[in-house]
């Protein structure tokens, strides 16, 4: 059996609107797959600056993808 180029699997849970935002971005950028789009977004996020460390007691649900109704993005709870 051939070796997989990417043998590790990462599973995440998204809300319907977050998945729609990912899919819209993917199609706008002509990404070949959802996985490729997520890898590109991870690459961009890891290369960016501005998030030092999550605060103590921060939960996974505190990190969002889309802005809230007040326009504030919830992906930076330490700020």
N, C-alpha and C positions, 0 to 999 in steps of 0.2 A: 504494500500500500504506500502511496506517495506521501511524503511529509507535507503537512499544511504550511503555507507561508505564514499564516496567522493562526496559530493553534489555540490562542486564548479567546474565550468568549466573555463578553460583558453584557449583562442584561440590565436595562433601566426601565423604569415605569414612567410614562408620560400621560398627562391629561390630554384629552382630545384636542384642545386648542394648541397645546404645545406640539403635538404631533403634526397638526395642520401647518403650524409655522415652520417646522422642520421640512416637511414635504414641499411647501411653497418655496422655501429657500433653495432646496435641492433642485427643483425644476427650473427656477430662475437662473441658477448657476450651471445648469446642465450636468449635474453630477450623475454618474452612471448608476449609483445605488444609494439606498438609505445609509448603508454602512460607510460608504465613501464620504457622504456628506457629514456624518457624525465624526469620522476621523479628521476631516478638514476643519470642522468647527473646534475639535479638541486641539488640533495643531495651532490654530489661531489663538485659542484661549490660553494655551500654555506659553505662547510667545508674547502675550500681552502682559501689561503691568497694571497694578492698581488693586490687587487683592492680596493682602499680606497673610492673614490667618483667620480662620473661622473662630468666632467667639466661643467661650465655654458654654456648654449646654445647647448649642445650636443643633437643630434637628434637620434631617434630610428634607422634610416638608417645608422648611424655611427657605430653601433655595428654589427659586422659580426661573422660568425662561422668559416669560412675557411680562410686560408692565402690568401693574394693577390698575384699577379704574382711575386712580389718582395720578397715573403716569409714572409712578415710582416702580423701578424694577427690584424684585425681591431676591436677587442673586448675590447680594453683598451685605449680609446681616451684620458684619463687623464694622461697617461704616456708619 
